Amino acid sequence: MAKEKVLEALQKSNEMMDAKGIMEATGLERADVDKAIKALRKDGVVDSPKRCFYAAAE
């Protein structure tokens, strides 16, 4: 559930987002955002082009 929300927020954004921005966009807690980002990066769906900022993979 959290993974889908995080991915959707990143896909809708035209810019890279940090964890705080993702929290605001999704309403999720920080721990849930961090776990979702870690899982999505492992799956290759999310990139981190800049430290602590994330974007949906091209």
N, C-alpha and C positions, 0 to 999 in steps of 0.2 A: 504494500500500500504506500509506504513512504517513498520507496524507489520510484514508483509511478508518478507521484506528486512532484518529486524533485526533478525527474527527467522532463516532465511536462513544463515546469517552470523554466528550466534551462532552454528548452526548445522554443518557448514563446518569447524569451528575452533576445533582444538584438545585440546584447553586450554580455561580456563575462560577468559572472556573479560570484560574490563571496558567500560564506556560510550565513552571515547575517542577512544578506539580501534574499537568500533562499528561504531562510526562516520567515521573513516578512511576507514573501510571496506565497508560501505554502501553509503557514500557521503551525508548522511542526516545531518540536523542541530541538535544541542544538544537538543532543546526542543522537536523535533520530536522523537528522540531516547528515551528520558525520558518518553514521553507519551506511546510509543510503549512498552517499558519495563514494565511499570506499568500495561498496559492492558494484556500483555502476562503473567506476574506473576499472575494476577487475574484469568486468564484462566487456570493456572497450567501448562503452556507449558514451562515456563522459571523458573529456580531456581537461588537463590543467595547464593551459598555455603559459600562465603566469602563476607564480607561487600563491597559494591560497585563493585563487580565482578559478572558476570552473565554467565550462561551456559544453554543449552537446557536441559530440564528435561529428565531423563532416561526413 
